Amino acid sequence: MIEIKNAELLETIAQRAKELGITRGAIVSLIGAVDTFTISTMPATDATADVITDYELPAEMHGTGEITDGEVHVHATMAVEGDRGLSGHVHRAQVGTWFARAYVLPC
């Protein structure tokens, strides 16, 4: 388990995985809350393109992902005010007010 507090989510997972000697693994569960985040999805007309959106609002988070050659790749759903879910590929997520935990199964 990798715990993130007062830090950027992806950077911290990558750093801790490196410290633990994990270069490949499955992030089987990701849970917590973030203060701000950036995610992307694909436009309906081009599966090779990204629509990247920054959100400056807090969100409850759950997701999964992988670590490949030390690189962290996460997809998540962010639950925001109004009982809405925003989901996609995570580019950045700042953990501050609460915490996040990534449960990693090394390969």
GROMACS elastic network, one bead per residue, 0.5 to 0.9 nm:
[ bonds ]
;  ai    aj funct       b0    kb
    1   101     6  0.65732   500
    1   102     6  0.56768   500
    1   104     6  0.60810   500
    1   105     6  0.88413   500
    2    12     6  0.84099   500
    2    13     6  0.66275   500
    2    16     6  0.69241   500
    2    17     6  0.80287   500
    2   100     6  0.83376   500
    2   101     6  0.55799   500
    2   102     6  0.50974   500
    2   103     6  0.63744   500
    2   104     6  0.74742   500
    3    12     6  0.85255   500
    3    13     6  0.81937   500
    3    99     6  0.71920   500
    3   100     6  0.58818   500
    3   102     6  0.64815   500
    3   103     6  0.87299   500
    4     7     6  0.63651   500
    4     8     6  0.77830   500
    4     9     6  0.64652   500
    4    12     6  0.66086   500
    4    13     6  0.76581   500
    4    95     6  0.69422   500
    4    96     6  0.88766   500
    4    99     6  0.56956   500
    4   100     6  0.50818   500
    4   101     6  0.61043   500
    4   102     6  0.81174   500
    5     8     6  0.83569   500
    5     9     6  0.85453   500
    5    95     6  0.59297   500
    5    96     6  0.61480   500
    5    97     6  0.82255   500
    5    98     6  0.70406   500
    5   100     6  0.67986   500
    5   101     6  0.89639   500
    6    94     6  0.74643   500
    6    95     6  0.52463   500
    6    97     6  0.73959   500
    6    98     6  0.80710   500
    6    99     6  0.75050   500
    7    11     6  0.80583   500
    7    12     6  0.67905   500
    7    93     6  0.86207   500
    7    94     6  0.59971   500
    7    95     6  0.53917   500
    7    96     6  0.66275   500
    8    11     6  0.56904   500
    8    12     6  0.60824   500
    8    13     6  0.87001   500
    8    92     6  0.69959   500
    8    93     6  0.57263   500
    8    95     6  0.59613   500
    8    96     6  0.86216   500
    9    12     6  0.53803   500
    9    13     6  0.62810   500
    9    14     6  0.87403   500
    9    34     6  0.85612   500
    9    92     6  0.69121   500
    9    93     6  0.53847   500
    9    94     6  0.60527   500
    9    95     6  0.64421   500
    9   100     6  0.76658   500
   10    13     6  0.51988   500
   10    14     6  0.61648   500
   10    15     6  0.85517   500
   10    72     6  0.64412   500
   10    73     6  0.81058   500
   10    74     6  0.81229   500
   10    90     6  0.83065   500
   10    91     6  0.78250   500
   10    92     6  0.66311   500
   10    93     6  0.72040   500
   10    94     6  0.89668   500
   11    14     6  0.51994   500
   11    15     6  0.60708   500
   11    16     6  0.86005   500
   11    72     6  0.82852   500
   11    92     6  0.86292   500
   12    15     6  0.50407   500
   12    16     6  0.60112   500
   12    17     6  0.83228   500
   13    16     6  0.52935   500
   13    17     6  0.59179   500
   13    18     6  0.85038   500
   13    72     6  0.72520   500
   13   102     6  0.74912   500
   14    17     6  0.51515   500
   14    18     6  0.61668   500
   14    19     6  0.86763   500
   14    22     6  0.89347   500
   14    23     6  0.89015   500
   14    67     6  0.80002   500
   14    70     6  0.65046   500
   14    71     6  0.66424   500
   14    72     6  0.60618   500
   15    18     6  0.52127   500
   15    19     6  0.63074   500
   15    20     6  0.87203   500
   15    70     6  0.88728   500
   16    20     6  0.61201   500
   16    21     6  0.85444   500
   16    22     6  0.84984   500
   17    20     6  0.50166   500
   17    21     6  0.60996   500
   17    23     6  0.69185   500
   17    24     6  0.89270   500
   17    67     6  0.84173   500
   17    70     6  0.74434   500
   17   104     6  0.87046   500
   18    22     6  0.56638   500
   18    23     6  0.66737   500
   18    70     6  0.68746   500
   19    22     6  0.76386   500
   20    23     6  0.88830   500
   22    25     6  0.68486   500
   22    67     6  0.79796   500
   22    69     6  0.87368   500
   22    70     6  0.71647   500
   22   106     6  0.61567   500
   22   107     6  0.80920   500
   23    67     6  0.64179   500
   23    68     6  0.61573   500
   23    71     6  0.77406   500
   23   106     6  0.79214   500
   23   107     6  0.83520   500
   24    66     6  0.73978   500
   24    69     6  0.58309   500
   24    70     6  0.64859   500
   24    71     6  0.84328   500
   24   105     6  0.87641   500
   24   106     6  0.60214   500
   24   107     6  0.55064   500
   25    28     6  0.88797   500
   25    65     6  0.87586   500
   25    66     6  0.56751   500
   25    68     6  0.68159   500
   25    70     6  0.89825   500
   25   104     6  0.64196   500
   25   105     6  0.54038   500
   26    29     6  0.86813   500
   26    64     6  0.78479   500
   26    65     6  0.61073   500
   26    67     6  0.62526   500
   26    68     6  0.87716   500
   26   103     6  0.83477   500
   26   104     6  0.56097   500
   26   105     6  0.51258   500
   26   106     6  0.63759   500
   26   107     6  0.72705   500
   27    30     6  0.69380   500
   27    63     6  0.84288   500
   27    64     6  0.53201   500
   27    66     6  0.50896   500
   27    67     6  0.72428   500
   27    72     6  0.89488   500
   27    73     6  0.88398   500
   27    74     6  0.79541   500
   27   102     6  0.63731   500
   27   103     6  0.57032   500
   27   105     6  0.63679   500
   27   106     6  0.85733   500
   28    63     6  0.81731   500
   28    64     6  0.54372   500
   28    65     6  0.67766   500
   28    66     6  0.80276   500
   28   102     6  0.77253   500
   28   103     6  0.58453   500
   28   104     6  0.59662   500
   28   105     6  0.67533   500
   29    62     6  0.72881   500
   29    63     6  0.60557   500
   29    64     6  0.52002   500
   29    65     6  0.79233   500
   29   101     6  0.80377   500
   29   102     6  0.59226   500
   29   103     6  0.52451   500
   29   104     6  0.74291   500
   30    61     6  0.74843   500
   30    62     6  0.51800   500
   30    64     6  0.56927   500
   30    65     6  0.82083   500
   30    74     6  0.87953   500
   30    76     6  0.80252   500
   30   100     6  0.71658   500
   30   101     6  0.57433   500
   30   103     6  0.63781   500
   30   104     6  0.88687   500
   31    60     6  0.79319   500
   31    61     6  0.55433   500
   31    63     6  0.67153   500
   31    64     6  0.89676   500
   31    99     6  0.85143   500
   31   100     6  0.55838   500
   31   101     6  0.55098   500
   31   102     6  0.67306   500
   31   103     6  0.87489   500
   32    59     6  0.86907   500
   32    60     6  0.60242   500
   32    61     6  0.52755   500
   32    62     6  0.67041   500
   32    95     6  0.85724   500
   32    98     6  0.71911   500
   32    99     6  0.55165   500
   32   101     6  0.62683   500
   32   102     6  0.88512   500
   33    58     6  0.72517   500
   33    59     6  0.55839   500
   33    61     6  0.52665   500
   33    62     6  0.83944   500
   33    78     6  0.83474   500
   33    94     6  0.89339   500
   33    95     6  0.67101   500
   33    96     6  0.83568   500
   33    97     6  0.78543   500
   33    98     6  0.58601   500
   33    99     6  0.59521   500
   33   100     6  0.60128   500
   34    37     6  0.70131   500
   34    57     6  0.83358   500
   34    58     6  0.55800   500
   34    59     6  0.54411   500
   34    60     6  0.65653   500
   34    61     6  0.70915   500
   34    78     6  0.85646   500
   34    93     6  0.62381   500
   34    94     6  0.55440   500
   34    96     6  0.66112   500
   34    97     6  0.73546   500
   34    98     6  0.70710   500
   34    99     6  0.73851   500
   34   100     6  0.76202   500
   35    55     6  0.89989   500
   35    56     6  0.72478   500
   35    57     6  0.59030   500
   35    59     6  0.64898   500
   35    93     6  0.74594   500
   35    94     6  0.56569   500
   35    95     6  0.57747   500
   35    96     6  0.61412   500
   35    97     6  0.67644   500
   35    98     6  0.83714   500
   36    54     6  0.78065   500
   36    55     6  0.57516   500
   36    57     6  0.52299   500
   36    58     6  0.56528   500
   36    59     6  0.75047   500
   36    92     6  0.81853   500
   36    93     6  0.57717   500
   36    94     6  0.53943   500
   36    95     6  0.76227   500
   37    53     6  0.85098   500
   37    54     6  0.60095   500
   37    55     6  0.53326   500
   37    56     6  0.67320   500
   37    57     6  0.76779   500
   37    58     6  0.81377   500
   37    59     6  0.84061   500
   37    78     6  0.87603   500
   37    90     6  0.75972   500
   37    91     6  0.76389   500
   37    92     6  0.53741   500
   37    94     6  0.62428   500
   38    52     6  0.69344   500
   38    53     6  0.55721   500
   38    55     6  0.59667   500
   38    56     6  0.86410   500
   38    89     6  0.84458   500
   38    90     6  0.60772   500
   38    91     6  0.53506   500
   38    92     6  0.50035   500
   38    93     6  0.63275   500
   39    51     6  0.83053   500
   39    52     6  0.57985   500
   39    53     6  0.56625   500
   39    54     6  0.67595   500
   39    55     6  0.82305   500
   39    75     6  0.85211   500
   39    76     6  0.85327   500
   39    86     6  0.84164   500
   39    87     6  0.71386   500
   39    88     6  0.55175   500
   39    89     6  0.52289   500
   39    91     6  0.54920   500
   39    92     6  0.71432   500
   39    93     6  0.86112   500
   40    50     6  0.59173   500
   40    51     6  0.52014   500
   40    53     6  0.61142   500
   40    54     6  0.88510   500
   40    87     6  0.79863   500
   40    88     6  0.53232   500
   40    89     6  0.51522   500
   40    90     6  0.67168   500
   40    91     6  0.73370   500
   41    49     6  0.83467   500
   41    50     6  0.57109   500
   41    51     6  0.53677   500
   41    52     6  0.68369   500
   41    53     6  0.86761   500
   41    87     6  0.78795   500
   41    88     6  0.53832   500
   41    89     6  0.66057   500
   42    45     6  0.82094   500
   42    46     6  0.67418   500
   42    47     6  0.55655   500
   42    48     6  0.72220   500
   42    49     6  0.57714   500
   42    51     6  0.58156   500
   42    52     6  0.87869   500
   42    88     6  0.88531   500
   43    46     6  0.55143   500
   43    47     6  0.65675   500
   43    48     6  0.85749   500
   43    49     6  0.67186   500
   43    50     6  0.68498   500
   43    51     6  0.65098   500
   44    47     6  0.70144   500
   45    49     6  0.89276   500
   46    49     6  0.57079   500
   46    50     6  0.85467   500
   47    50     6  0.79479   500
   52    91     6  0.83512   500
   54    92     6  0.86802   500
   55    58     6  0.82738   500
   57    80     6  0.76768   500
   57    81     6  0.87668   500
   58    78     6  0.87007   500
   58    79     6  0.85547   500
   58    80     6  0.67131   500
   58    81     6  0.82951   500
   58    97     6  0.89387   500
   59    78     6  0.53772   500
   59    79     6  0.51767   500
   59    81     6  0.77509   500
   60    77     6  0.82233   500
   60    78     6  0.55681   500
   60    80     6  0.67835   500
   61    76     6  0.66983   500
   61    77     6  0.57880   500
   61    79     6  0.62651   500
   61   100     6  0.82017   500
   62    75     6  0.87266   500
   62    76     6  0.55874   500
   62    77     6  0.56489   500
   62    78     6  0.68816   500
   62    79     6  0.85882   500
   63    74     6  0.69841   500
   63    75     6  0.56719   500
   63    77     6  0.61552   500
   63    78     6  0.86935   500
   63   102     6  0.89717   500
   64    73     6  0.86074   500
   64    74     6  0.58307   500
   64    75     6  0.58068   500
   64    76     6  0.65094   500
   64   102     6  0.84233   500
   64   103     6  0.89940   500
   65    72     6  0.74620   500
   65    73     6  0.54259   500
   65    75     6  0.59655   500
   65    76     6  0.83786   500
   66    71     6  0.81171   500
   66    72     6  0.60119   500
   66    73     6  0.53490   500
   66    74     6  0.65705   500
   66   104     6  0.83104   500
   67    70     6  0.57039   500
   67    71     6  0.53191   500
   67    73     6  0.62581   500
   67    74     6  0.87195   500
   67   104     6  0.87472   500
   67   106     6  0.85951   500
   68    71     6  0.51909   500
   68    72     6  0.67152   500
   68    73     6  0.79200   500
   69    72     6  0.86078   500
   73    89     6  0.77211   500
   73    90     6  0.75724   500
   73    91     6  0.86297   500
   74    88     6  0.85403   500
   74    89     6  0.59983   500
   74    90     6  0.56283   500
   74    91     6  0.82230   500
   75    87     6  0.73745   500
   75    88     6  0.54408   500
   75    90     6  0.56856   500
   76    86     6  0.83139   500
   76    87     6  0.55842   500
   76    88     6  0.58343   500
   76    89     6  0.66280   500
   76    90     6  0.66350   500
   77    85     6  0.60883   500
   77    86     6  0.55604   500
   77    88     6  0.67385   500
   78    84     6  0.82003   500
   78    85     6  0.54645   500
   78    86     6  0.50595   500
   78    87     6  0.59880   500
   78    88     6  0.88110   500
   79    82     6  0.86887   500
   79    83     6  0.66287   500
   79    84     6  0.56538   500
   79    86     6  0.64114   500
   79    87     6  0.85938   500
   80    83     6  0.61460   500
   80    84     6  0.54212   500
   80    85     6  0.62094   500
   80    86     6  0.74729   500
   81    84     6  0.64474   500
   81    85     6  0.89095   500
   82    85     6  0.89885   500
   87    90     6  0.84279   500
   90    93     6  0.72001   500
   95    98     6  0.66252   500
   95    99     6  0.60133   500
   95   100     6  0.69425   500
   96    99     6  0.67734   500
